[in-house]
Amino acid sequence: MLKKPLITAIALSSAAFAGASQAEAAELTISCGAVGAELTLCEEGVRAWEEQTGHSVDIVSTPNSSTERLSLYQQILSANSSDIDVMQIDVVWPGLLATHLLDLGEALGEDAADGHFPAIVENNTVDERLVAMPWFTDAGVLYYRKDLLEAYGHEAPETWQELTEIAREIQNAEREAGNDSMHGFVFQGRAYEGLTCNALEWVASHGGGNLVESDGEISINNTQAAAALDLAASWIGDITPGGALNYTEEEARGIFQSGNAVFMRNWPYAWALAQSEGSDVRDKVGVVKLPSSGENQSAATLGGWNLAVSRYSEHPEEAAELVAFLTGQEEQKRRAIAGAYNPTLEALYQDDEVLEAVPFFGELYDTFVNAVARPSAVTGDAYGRVSNAFFSTSHDVLSGNKTGEQAVADLERELSRVKRRNW
């Protein structure tokens, strides 16, 4: 009997290989290069599709850095290579890769994306072509130690100033009580895309705009944005360890989950891990929307990943069917319950089993629906340079090398140069 076609699927995340060691990756022919439970969830989903269809799927890993990963994709696709059939792509990549991706609306039918969040479908539609199917969505959220806040008589903070004061109080009191490792607040401070997400939340929640607006206007050079960056810089060495300047999602989670932080900014995936057996903070964690400046609304950066099919695939029909399966309701529900990955299907936010497993999905529904998009659509191919300039400049402020005022002025000049050349 002839073996059915081999479909190679690359499954990735915003910080790779946290769930599997390099030794495992080298030993196994199946790997997802994922954070948290994503490695296992990806394998299980693909295996279920294999059993259902009889096709074979080889899941391979790629560079840990999302920047390097995008570069690899661009190299492979620019060469019109058929090596990769299905790619997991970041929410900010559809515009960059669209010309190399299959129109899934045509492959799967015009109703392929029905029921998914309209904003994500719109994000994944380029020149009226649906170039990627929503797989899971993300928005930044605030994790907190509900046991510690209760012990010290506090509610979850609603403003950044409240967070600063509560974090400092509890951190210092816990250290005086003998826990020298306690920190007030951890987040993603390394100079990479994760800092773009954090910094955008600080700036937008202070009324400082979205860096580049939907009409292409560069809006970052304002007093509110400068104040937001200065506030974040004041945390370093006070409520936030200096090491946070090199933290990604997993380093921040490691500190928080070991019981050594009062607050953490992260993505929803960290919930299932915090609640897992062996977690030092199991049943001690609460999740709320990120704080605001008090005068403006909270802002959460839109994250998430999608599945796309290469135009150069030798098996486009089977690859599209794999995408439809992995992004379907049954698979998204399983991933939500097992790994706290946010569904992109609105109906699952009213599903009793999903809400029992991840209660804050219902409470923070508006946060997920109204998350702030990074300016990838308006800046197009230049987004990588725009983001790099933003996170590098933000890192300079966090490191004490620039003030917020200097940073936003410098950033405006740099983005103006990029704009003149690219958009």
N, C-alpha and C positions, 0 to 999 in steps of 0.2 A: 504494500500500500504506500502510495506516495505521501510524503510528509507535507503538510500545508505550509504556506509561506511563513518565513521568519520575520517578525516585526521587532525592530529594535526601538525600545522606548527609554528615553532618558528622563528620570524623575529626580527633581532637585528641590532645594529650598534656600531661604535667605542666609543660612549658615550651614554648611555641609559637613557631613561625616561626624556629627555629634552623637549619632545613634550607633555607629559602628566604628571599630578601630581600623587603622590602616592595614593591620595584619589580616583582619577579617576581609577587608575589601580586596586585598591582594589574593586571598585564598579563594574567594567566592567568584563565580561568574555572574551572579545576580547581586546587584547593589543599587541603592537608590541615592546615596550621598545626601542624607537627610538629617533634619533636626528632630529630636524627641522620638516619637513613635512613628514618624513618617516612613522610615525604612520598612518596618514590618507592615504597615498599612498598605504601602505601595505594592509590596510583594504579594500580600493576600488578595488585593484587588485584581492584580494581573493574573495570578494563578486561577482565580475564580473564572475569569474570562477565558483563559486557556481551556479549562475543563468544560466550559459551556460551548466553546467553538471548535476545539481541537487544534487551534493555531498555537504557535510557539512564540514566546516573547523573551527577549534577552534584555534585561535591565542593566544598564551600565552607568558608572559614575563619571563625574567630570571634575574640573578644578573646584576647590572649596570656595574661592572668591567668586562672587557673582559677576564682578567685572571681568575676570578671566573667563568665566563661563560664557558670558555674552560674546566675548571676543572669539571664543572657540566656535560658537554657533555661527557667527558671522563669517568666519573662515570656511566652515563646512558648506554653508549655504551659498556663499559667493562662488564656490567651486562647483555648484550644481551637483553636489555629491548626494548619492542615494543611501549613504551609510546610516542615516538616522531617519526613522519614519515619524515617530511621535516625540515631540519636545514639550517639556514643561517650561513655560515662559512666565516671567514676572509681569505684573500688571502694567509696568512702564515700558515693556518691550514691543507690544503689537505694532506700534507705528514704525519702529526701527526695523522690524523683520517682515513686515506685511507682504512685500513683493515676492518673498520666497515661500509664502505659506498658502496652503490650499484654502479655498473658500468652502468652509464647512456648512454654510447655508445651502450651497449648491449640492454638496456631497451628502448631507444628512436631511435636507428638506428645509423649507422656509420656516417651519415651526421648531427647528432644532433647539433654539434658545428660549422657547416659551417657558415662563415660570421662573427664570433666573432674574436676578436683580437687574433692572433695566440699565442702571448706570454702568454696570460692568459689561453688559452686552454692547452698549454704546462705545465703551472704551475699547472693546475688542473688534469693533467694526471699523474698517478703514476703506475709504472709497466704496462704501456700500457692500463690502465683502466681509463676512464673518470669519476672521482669520484665526480665532481661538475660542474655545469653549470654556466658560468659567468652571473652575474646579473647586477651589475654596477661596474665601475672601478673608480679609484681615483688617483690623484697625487697632491702633495702639490703645491699651487699657492700663489702668493703675491697679496693681496688686498691693494688698496691705495685710499686715498681721493683725487680724481682728482680735486675737487674744491680748496682744500688747496694747492696742488702742483702748480696749475695754478696761484693762488693768489701770491705765493712766487717765481714764475718764474722758476719752476723745471719740468723736465721730469721724468717719472718713472725711478727709479734707475736700473742700470745694474749690479752693483757690491755691495757687502756687505758694503764696505767702503762708497760708495755713499749713500746707505740707512742710514747708521749710521749718516752721516753728515747732510743729509736732515731732517731726523727725529729729530735730536737735535735742528736744527735751527727752524723748525716749532713748535715743542713742546715748546721751550723757548719763542718764539714770541707770541704764543697763550696764554701762561700763563701770560706773561706781559700784554696782552690785557684783562686779567680777567678770562680766562678759566683755573682755577687751576687744573682741572681734566684731562687735555690733556696729553696724553703719545705719545711717538714717534713710538713704535713698540710693538706689543703683539704677543705671540705665545704660544705653548703648552709646559710648563716648568715643569709640575708635573712629578714625578718619576714613569712613566708608559710607555706603548707602544707608546703613542703619542710622547714622548720625544725621543724614539729611532728613529722615523721617522724624526723629526726635526734635531737631531744630525747627522744622516746619511747624510742629505742634506748639512749641514754645512761642514762636513768632505769631502764628495765626491766632492763638488764644490770647495774645496781648493786643490784638487788633492791628498787627503789623503787616497784614496781607499774606499772599501766597507765594512770595518770591518773584514769580513771573505770573501775571494775570492772564486770563483766557484770551484777551485781545493782544497779547504779546508785550504789554507794558511791564517794564522792570520796576517792581514796587518795593524792593527790600530796603532802600535807603530812607528810613524814617525812625523817629525817636522811639516808637513802640517796639520795633524790631531790635533796636540797639539795647533797650532796657531788658528785653526778654533774654538776649544772649548774655548780658551782664549778670542777670539773676542766676542763670545756669552756671556761669563761671564762679559765682560766689559759693556754690555748693561744693566745689572741688576742695578737698582738704578740710571741709567742715562737716557736712552731713554725707558727703560722697567721697569714697577713697580715691586717692590719686591714680590708682590702678584703673579706674573707670575710663581713663583716657585711652585705654586699649581694650575696653569691653565690647564684645558683640552680644547678641542675645543670650548665648549659652553661658558666657562668663557671668553676666548679670544674674541669670537664673541660678547658676551654681551658688553664688553668694546668698541669694534669697532663700533657696530651697534648703540650704544647710542651716537656716535659722539665724543668719547674721545680717539681716537687713529688715528695716521696718516697712519700707515701701520699695516697689520695683515698677518701672515702666517696661512692658513687654507686650508680646502678641498673645492671643488667646491660647495658642498651643501649650503654653506653660502651665495652664490650669490642670490638665490631666496628669502631668508629671508631678506637680505639687501635691496632688491628691493620691498619688500612687503609693503602694505599700513600700515601706522603707523611707518615705520622705519624712524629713525632720519637721515639716510644717503641715503635715496632713491634718485636715479638719481645723486648721488655724488661719486659713487664708480667705480674704474677701476680695472681690473684684468690683471696681466702679469705673465710671468714666474718668478720663484725665481731668485735672484741675483747669480752671480758667484764671485769668488775671483778676477777676472780680467785676471788671467793667465790660468784659466781652465773654462770649460763649466758649465753652470747652472746644478743643479741636483735636481730632484723632486722624492721623495719616492713613489713607487707604492703602492697604497692602493686598496680598493675595497672589495666587498663581493660577494659570490657565493651561490648557492642553491644546497643542496645535499640531498640524500635520504638514510635513515638508512637501512642497510642490514636486520635489524630485524623488519622492518615494516610489518604489517599484510596486508597492501594494497599497495604493491610496484608499481603496474601498475598505479593505480590512483595517487599515490604520484608523480611518474615520469611525468605524464601528467600535474599535477599542476606546477611542476618545468618548464616544457616546455612552459606552458602558461605565467608564470610570467617572464621568461627570453626571451620571444619572441619579435619580432620587434614592434608590436602594443603597448604592455605594456611598453617596454623600451622607446619608443617615448613619451608616456604619462608621464612617470616619469621624463624624461628629460625636457619636457616643463613645467610641473607643479612644479617640485622640484629641477631642475638643477642637477639631478643625471646623471653622465656620462654614456652613453650607452657603451656596450661592442661590439656592432655591428657597423662595420666600415661604412656601408651605411648611418647610421643616422648622421654622421658628414658632410654629403653633403645634408641633408634634410633642405629645406628652412624654414619650420616651427620651427624646432629645433634651427637653427642658429638665427632666429629672436628672439626667447625666450632667448637664451643664446649665445650671439655673440662670446664670447671668446672660445667656443668649437672649432670653426673653426680656430681661431688664435693660439690656444695652442695645436692643434692636435698633433704636434710632441712631445710636452712635455708629453702628455698622453701615446703616443705610446712608447716612449723611457724612461719611468720612471725607476728609479733604484729600483731593487727588494731587499728586505731585505734577509739576508742569511739563509732563512728557509729551502730551498731545500738541501743545502750542509750540514747543521747541523742537519737536521732531528728532532728526538725526543728531542735533546738538545737545540733547538732554544729558548725555553722559558728561559732557564738558560743563554744563550748567550745574549738575549735581556735584561733580568733583569740586568745582569752585565753591559751592555752598558748604559742603562738609569740611573742606580744607580750611576755609575761613572761620567756620564755627569752631573747629578744633583749635585754631589759633587763639580764639577768645577763651575757650575752656582752659587752655594751657597757660594763660596769662601773658601771651605774646602781643595781644591787641586788646583794645577796649571795644565794646560793642559799637560805639560811634565810629571808630576807625574802620572796623570790620565791614559795616554796612556800606560805608562810602567806597571802600576798596572793592567790595563785591559788586556794587553798581557799575563801577568802571570796567571791571573784568567781564561782567555779563554784557555790557554794551559792546565790547570788542567781539565777543562771541556772536552776539546778535547781528552785527554788521556783516559778519562773514557767513553766517549760517541760517538765520531765519528772519 
